[in-house]
Amino acid sequence: MQKAIYSDEYKAVINKLKEARIESGLSQEQAAKKLGKPQSFVSKVELCERRLDVAELILFSRLYNKPIKFFFNEH
């Protein structure tokens, strides 16, 4: 059995990231272009094939017009 690389909490953040992109009405390609990145960057982040760092999350937050706390579960 393969051990999961990412925690459930990290996956929840990524799910919210994808949700924010869809709510913004942007395709992966459109979001990537606005970020100055290739489409594969957005795809790999959303598929958990590439780790997202805090600085990149801030860029996504600004692009999707969402506060940072949108991406985190509040308990």
Contacts in CASP RR format, 6 or more apart in sequence:
PFRMAT RR
TARGET T0000
AUTHOR 0000-0000-0000
METHOD contacts of the structure
MODEL  1
MQKAIYSDEYKAVINKLKEARIESGLSQEQAAKKLGKPQSFVSKVELCER
RLDVAELILFSRLYNKPIKFFFNEH
5 48 0 8 1.000
6 14 0 8 1.000
6 48 0 8 1.000
6 51 0 8 1.000
9 73 0 8 1.000
10 48 0 8 1.000
11 48 0 8 1.000
12 73 0 8 1.000
13 52 0 8 1.000
13 57 0 8 1.000
13 71 0 8 1.000
13 72 0 8 1.000
14 45 0 8 1.000
14 46 0 8 1.000
14 48 0 8 1.000
14 52 0 8 1.000
16 70 0 8 1.000
16 71 0 8 1.000
16 72 0 8 1.000
17 45 0 8 1.000
17 46 0 8 1.000
17 52 0 8 1.000
17 57 0 8 1.000
17 60 0 8 1.000
17 71 0 8 1.000
18 46 0 8 1.000
20 60 0 8 1.000
20 61 0 8 1.000
20 64 0 8 1.000
20 66 0 8 1.000
20 70 0 8 1.000
20 71 0 8 1.000
21 28 0 8 1.000
21 31 0 8 1.000
21 42 0 8 1.000
21 46 0 8 1.000
21 60 0 8 1.000
21 64 0 8 1.000
23 64 0 8 1.000
24 31 0 8 1.000
24 63 0 8 1.000
24 64 0 8 1.000
24 65 0 8 1.000
26 34 0 8 1.000
26 63 0 8 1.000
26 64 0 8 1.000
28 39 0 8 1.000
28 42 0 8 1.000
28 43 0 8 1.000
28 46 0 8 1.000
29 39 0 8 1.000
29 42 0 8 1.000
31 42 0 8 1.000
31 60 0 8 1.000
31 63 0 8 1.000
31 64 0 8 1.000
32 38 0 8 1.000
32 39 0 8 1.000
32 40 0 8 1.000
32 41 0 8 1.000
32 42 0 8 1.000
34 63 0 8 1.000
35 41 0 8 1.000
35 42 0 8 1.000
35 59 0 8 1.000
35 60 0 8 1.000
35 63 0 8 1.000
41 50 0 8 1.000
43 49 0 8 1.000
44 50 0 8 1.000
45 52 0 8 1.000
45 56 0 8 1.000
52 60 0 8 1.000
57 68 0 8 1.000
57 71 0 8 1.000
58 68 0 8 1.000
61 67 0 8 1.000
61 68 0 8 1.000
61 70 0 8 1.000
61 71 0 8 1.000
END
